[in-house]
Amino acid sequence: MKRRTNLKLAAAAALALALPQVALAEDTLKLGIVAHKTGPLAGGEKVTQTPNVQLWIHEVNERGGLNVGGTQMKVELVEYDDKTNPGEHIKAANRLINQDNVHFIVAPYGTGFNIAAAPIYGKSGYPMVAVSAITDKVDELAERFPNLFFTLGTTTAFVEAVRDILVEQRDAGNIGNKVAMVNVADAFGIELADVARQAFTDAGFELVYDKSYPLGTPDLSPVMKGAKASAADAFIAWSYPPDSFGLAEQAIIEDLDVSIYYSAVATSFPAFFGAYGSKIDNVLGAGGTNVDDPKIAAYRQAHEEVTGATPDFWASANTYAALEVLGQAIEGAGTLDRNTVTQYIKDNSFDTIMGTLDFENNFSEKFWTVGQWQDGVFRGVKGVNVDGAVDVRLKDGWK
């Protein structure tokens, strides 16, 4: 594992440099993160998480740091690579906590990693705003780990949004009732598929194809061939970044004939459109955003100017908003005491680029569930307590 200490984030190139370890001043706030720099989830982390951590630190330090009880504290990042391996993640987390003595830690990228790492972060009392975790176990997890907060929504909310789209299109006479469903075989995909299996069946849909595949599967052509052979009206994939790309590629190759095509994480990535262009117009995916919101527009501009990268159209903004929550809580509490900051998050509302966020039972009821590529922009079509949703369009071929 390599430690990177960024003293000041002035540009994307400078942010990426690994600087030598130096003695920290007393007015430095150490922020830790165990990231997936390599491994199957590295691509998603690189798009959604890392640039937003860099952007937030840059902007905080540019304005003089966080005001913690009257002391201006610049933020310094202490970072490790877990290779997308839960065991390595735990080792690195222990190092952040027990050797580096970081003041606060950024929640991991991915549902499975947030759940796996919750005990170690909970034991040390770090407030964790789990921006990239979707689960129906929010109440259970929040009871076990009072320091753990959720902003991205629940499994049931995401499934019901997709189900509602299917029902609306069937009632309009645009599709039949045959659905092909696939999922990545990890905590994220398994939970979504389990809930969707029941929800789709209860809504009168027939699952004519139901297949799971391991995380990191290099060849998804058999999965897509099976989906095509099922003659489904709709294709639903509870997928992670590598497979969202791989499934789209195979759908284009196989010329999958469906009017509703949905894949989950990474469908909102700019690189998704970059890879396939207008072929993926009207593809549905997890999340969404309101690109016409002035706050979101300003955030997207700053993201590109500071990091040199384009944010995705979903969890990027959520990740930045979660860091805004953490920063405002530290300043509002006026202390580095983690228990006090955790309680401040529970008791207060926060002004973010996503609007006002607050947490009832450690859960924020403001999130997008489904978006769609429409004319080169991924726009939100379904969400909870969000503004700017547009109408769903049907998929009409891959040309």
C-alpha positions in Angstrom: 0.0 0.0 0.0 1.2 3.4 -0.8 0.4 6.5 1.2 -0.3 9.7 -0.7 -0.4 12.9 1.3 -1.7 15.8 -0.6 -0.8 19.1 1.1 -2.7 21.3 -1.3 -5.0 20.4 -4.2 -4.5 23.1 -6.8 -4.9 21.1 -10.0 -5.7 17.6 -11.2 -2.1 16.8 -12.0 -0.9 17.9 -8.6 -3.6 15.9 -6.9 -2.4 12.7 -8.4 1.2 13.0 -7.2 2.3 10.9 -4.3 4.1 13.3 -2.0 6.6 12.2 0.8 5.3 11.9 4.3 5.9 15.0 6.3 5.2 16.2 9.9 1.7 17.6 10.2 1.0 20.9 11.8 -1.5 21.1 14.7 -3.9 23.0 12.5 -4.1 20.2 9.9 -7.2 18.0 9.8 -6.3 14.5 8.5 -9.0 12.9 6.3 -8.5 9.2 5.5 -9.8 7.1 2.7 -9.4 3.4 1.7 -10.0 3.5 -2.0 -10.3 0.9 -4.8 -7.3 2.1 -6.8 -7.0 -1.3 -8.5 -9.4 -4.2 -8.9 -12.9 -4.6 -10.3 -14.3 -1.5 -8.7 -11.4 0.8 -9.5 -13.1 2.3 -12.6 -16.2 3.3 -10.6 -14.1 4.7 -7.7 -12.0 6.8 -10.2 -15.1 8.4 -11.7 -17.4 8.9 -8.7 -15.4 9.0 -5.5 -11.8 10.1 -5.9 -12.3 13.3 -7.9 -15.0 14.5 -5.5 -12.8 14.0 -2.5 -10.1 16.0 -4.3 -12.5 18.7 -5.3 -14.0 19.1 -1.8 -10.5 19.3 -0.2 -9.4 21.8 -2.8 -12.3 24.1 -2.2 -12.1 23.8 1.6 -8.4 24.6 1.6 -8.8 27.4 -0.9 -11.1 29.2 1.5 -8.7 28.7 4.4 -9.8 25.3 5.7 -12.5 24.3 8.1 -13.3 26.5 11.1 -13.1 24.0 14.0 -13.9 25.9 17.2 -12.2 29.0 16.0 -9.2 27.3 14.5 -8.8 27.2 10.7 -7.7 23.7 9.8 -6.5 22.8 6.3 -7.5 19.3 5.2 -4.9 16.7 4.3 -5.7 13.4 2.6 -4.2 10.1 3.8 -5.1 7.4 1.2 -4.6 3.7 0.7 -5.5 1.2 -2.0 -7.5 -1.9 -1.0 -7.3 -3.5 -4.5 -11.1 -4.0 -4.2 -10.4 -6.7 -1.6 -12.4 -6.6 1.7 -9.5 -8.1 3.7 -7.1 -5.4 2.4 -9.7 -2.8 3.1 -9.8 -3.8 6.8 -6.0 -3.8 7.0 -5.8 -0.3 5.6 -8.6 1.0 7.8 -6.8 -0.3 10.8 -3.7 1.6 9.7 -5.6 4.8 9.2 -7.2 4.5 12.6 -4.3 3.1 14.7 -1.2 4.4 13.0 -2.1 7.5 11.1 -4.6 8.6 13.7 -6.8 10.3 11.1 -9.5 12.6 12.4 -12.2 11.5 9.9 -12.6 8.9 7.2 -14.5 8.9 3.9 -17.0 6.1 3.6 -16.0 3.3 1.2 -17.2 3.0 -2.4 -19.8 0.3 -2.9 -22.5 -1.3 -0.9 -20.6 -4.5 0.1 -17.6 -2.6 1.3 -19.7 -0.2 3.4 -21.4 -3.2 5.1 -18.1 -5.1 5.5 -16.2 -2.2 7.0 -19.0 -0.9 9.2 -17.8 -2.7 12.4 -14.3 -1.3 12.3 -15.4 2.2 11.6 -18.2 1.9 14.1 -15.9 0.7 16.9 -13.8 3.8 16.6 -16.8 6.1 16.2 -16.1 7.6 12.8 -19.1 9.3 11.3 -19.6 7.6 7.9 -21.9 9.1 5.3 -22.2 6.0 3.1 -23.0 7.8 -0.2 -22.5 4.7 -2.4 -24.5 2.1 -0.5 -28.0 0.9 -1.5 -29.6 -1.5 0.9 -32.9 -2.3 2.6 -31.0 -3.0 5.8 -30.7 0.7 6.7 -32.7 0.5 10.0 -30.8 -2.6 11.1 -27.4 -1.2 10.2 -28.1 2.2 11.7 -29.2 0.5 15.0 -26.0 -1.5 15.1 -23.8 1.4 13.9 -25.2 4.8 15.0 -22.3 6.5 13.2 -23.4 5.2 9.7 -25.6 7.4 7.5 -27.2 6.7 4.1 -28.0 9.1 1.3 -28.4 7.1 -1.9 -31.7 5.3 -1.2 -32.9 1.8 -0.5 -33.0 -1.4 -2.5 -36.8 -1.4 -2.5 -37.0 2.2 -3.7 -34.7 1.5 -6.7 -36.6 -1.7 -7.6 -40.0 -0.1 -7.3 -38.9 2.8 -9.5 -37.9 0.3 -12.3 -41.1 -1.7 -11.7 -43.2 1.5 -12.0 -41.6 2.3 -15.3 -42.4 -1.3 -16.6 -46.0 -1.0 -15.4 -46.5 2.4 -16.9 -45.2 1.3 -20.3 -47.2 -2.0 -20.2 -50.4 -0.1 -19.3 -49.7 2.3 -22.2 -49.4 -0.7 -24.6 -45.8 -0.2 -25.3 -44.4 -3.5 -23.9 -45.6 -6.9 -22.9 -45.0 -8.7 -19.6 -41.8 -10.6 -20.4 -38.7 -9.5 -18.5 -35.1 -10.7 -18.7 -33.2 -9.9 -15.5 -29.5 -10.4 -14.6 -27.4 -9.4 -11.6 -23.8 -9.2 -10.4 -23.3 -11.8 -7.7 -22.3 -9.5 -4.8 -24.2 -7.9 -1.9 -25.5 -5.1 -4.2 -26.7 -7.2 -7.1 -28.0 -10.1 -5.0 -30.2 -7.9 -2.8 -31.6 -6.0 -5.7 -32.4 -9.1 -7.7 -34.0 -10.8 -4.7 -36.3 -7.8 -4.1 -37.0 -7.3 -7.9 -37.9 -10.9 -8.4 -40.8 -10.6 -6.0 -41.8 -7.1 -7.0 -41.9 -7.9 -10.8 -43.8 -11.1 -10.2 -46.3 -9.4 -8.0 -46.9 -6.8 -10.7 -47.8 -9.5 -13.2 -44.5 -9.7 -15.1 -43.0 -13.0 -16.2 -39.2 -13.5 -15.6 -38.3 -15.3 -18.8 -34.6 -15.1 -18.0 -33.0 -14.8 -14.5 -29.2 -15.1 -14.4 -26.4 -14.0 -12.1 -22.7 -13.7 -12.8 -19.5 -13.1 -10.7 -18.1 -9.7 -10.2 -15.3 -9.1 -12.7 -16.7 -11.6 -15.3 -14.7 -10.8 -18.4 -17.0 -12.3 -21.0 -20.7 -11.4 -20.8 -21.7 -12.7 -24.2 -23.3 -15.9 -22.9 -25.4 -13.8 -20.5 -26.6 -11.5 -23.3 -27.2 -14.4 -25.7 -29.5 -16.0 -23.1 -31.4 -12.7 -22.6 -31.9 -12.4 -26.4 -33.1 -16.0 -26.7 -35.7 -15.3 -24.0 -37.5 -12.9 -26.4 -38.1 -10.5 -23.5 -39.8 -7.1 -23.8 -37.5 -5.5 -21.2 -34.0 -6.2 -20.0 -33.0 -5.3 -16.4 -29.4 -5.6 -15.1 -28.4 -5.0 -11.5 -24.9 -4.3 -12.5 -21.6 -2.7 -11.4 -19.3 -0.6 -13.6 -17.4 -3.2 -15.6 -20.4 -5.3 -16.4 -22.7 -2.3 -17.2 -20.2 -1.5 -20.0 -19.8 -5.2 -21.0 -23.5 -5.8 -21.2 -24.1 -2.8 -23.3 -21.4 -3.9 -25.7 -23.0 -7.3 -26.0 -26.5 -5.9 -26.4 -25.2 -3.9 -29.4 -23.4 -6.9 -30.9 -26.5 -9.1 -30.4 -28.9 -6.3 -31.4 -31.0 -7.0 -28.4 -34.6 -6.2 -29.3 -36.2 -4.7 -26.2 -38.2 -1.5 -25.6 -36.9 -1.0 -22.1 -33.2 -1.5 -21.4 -31.8 -0.8 -17.9 -28.4 -1.3 -16.3 -27.4 0.0 -12.9 -24.1 1.5 -11.8 -21.9 3.3 -14.4 -24.7 3.7 -16.9 -24.6 7.4 -15.8 -20.9 7.7 -16.5 -19.8 10.1 -19.2 -17.6 7.3 -20.5 -20.6 5.2 -21.1 -21.9 7.6 -23.7 -18.3 8.1 -24.8 -17.9 4.4 -25.5 -21.2 3.9 -27.4 -22.4 7.3 -28.4 -26.0 7.6 -29.7 -26.3 3.8 -29.7 -27.2 4.0 -26.0 -29.7 6.8 -26.4 -32.8 6.0 -24.3 -30.9 3.4 -22.2 -32.1 3.6 -18.6 -29.8 3.4 -15.6 -29.5 3.8 -11.8 -29.6 7.3 -10.5 -29.9 10.5 -12.4 -29.5 14.2 -11.9 -31.1 17.5 -12.8 -28.5 19.1 -15.0 -30.7 22.2 -15.2 -30.4 22.9 -11.5 -28.0 26.0 -11.1 -26.2 24.4 -8.1 -25.6 21.2 -10.0 -24.4 23.1 -13.1 -22.0 25.1 -11.0 -20.7 22.0 -9.3 -20.1 20.2 -12.6 -18.2 23.2 -13.9 -16.0 23.3 -10.8 -15.4 19.5 -10.9 -14.1 19.7 -14.5 -12.0 22.8 -13.8 -10.3 21.5 -10.6 -10.0 17.7 -11.4 -9.9 17.8 -15.1 -12.5 15.0 -15.2 -16.2 15.1 -16.0 -18.5 14.0 -13.1 -21.0 11.2 -13.6 -24.7 12.1 -13.7 -25.7 10.5 -10.4 -23.4 9.5 -7.5 -20.8 12.1 -8.2 -23.0 14.9 -6.9 -24.2 12.7 -4.0 -20.6 12.1 -3.0 -19.7 15.8 -3.0 -22.9 16.5 -1.0 -21.9 13.9 1.6 -18.6 15.6 2.0 -20.4 18.9 2.4 -22.5 17.3 5.2 -19.3 16.1 6.9 -17.6 19.5 6.7 -20.6 21.4 7.9 -21.0 19.0 10.8 -17.4 19.4 11.9 -17.7 23.2 11.7 -21.1 23.2 13.4 -20.0 21.0 16.2 -16.9 23.1 16.6 -14.8 20.1 17.5 -12.9 17.1 16.2 -14.6 14.8 18.6 -16.2 12.2 16.4 -19.1 11.3 18.7 -20.1 15.0 18.9 -19.9 15.4 15.1 -22.0 12.2 14.6 -24.7 13.6 16.9 -24.6 16.9 15.0 -25.3 15.1 11.8 -28.3 13.4 13.4 -29.7 16.6 14.8 -29.3 19.1 11.9 -30.0 19.9 8.3 -27.3 20.7 5.7 -27.2 23.0 2.7 -25.7 21.0 -0.2 -25.6 21.0 -4.0 -28.4 18.3 -3.8 -30.5 20.7 -1.8 -31.3 20.5 2.0 -30.3 17.1 3.4 -31.3 15.8 6.8 -31.2 12.4 8.4 -34.2 10.7 10.0 -33.0 7.5 11.7 -29.7 8.0 9.8 -31.4 8.0 6.4 -31.8 10.9 3.9 -35.1 10.8 1.9 -33.8 12.8 -1.1 -32.3 10.8 -4.0 -32.7 9.8 -7.6 -33.5 6.3 -8.5 -33.7 6.0 -12.3 -32.2 8.1 -15.1 -32.1 7.9 -18.9 -29.7 8.9 -21.7 -31.6 11.4 -23.8 -29.8 13.1 -26.6 -26.4 12.8 -25.0 -27.4 13.8 -21.4 -28.3 11.4 -18.6 -31.4 12.9 -17.0 -33.4 11.8 -14.0 -36.7 10.2 -14.7 -37.6 8.8 -11.2 -36.6 9.9 -7.7 -37.7 10.7 -4.2 -38.2 14.3 -3.1 -36.2 15.6 -6.1 -37.1 18.1 -8.9 -36.5 18.0 -12.6 -37.7 14.5 -13.6 -38.4 14.0 -17.3 -40.6 11.5 -19.2 -39.3 8.0 -20.1 -38.6 7.3 -23.7 -38.6 3.8 -25.3 -35.5 2.1 -26.7 -35.7 1.7 -30.4 -32.8 -0.4 -31.6 -29.0 0.2 -31.3 -28.2 2.1 -34.5 
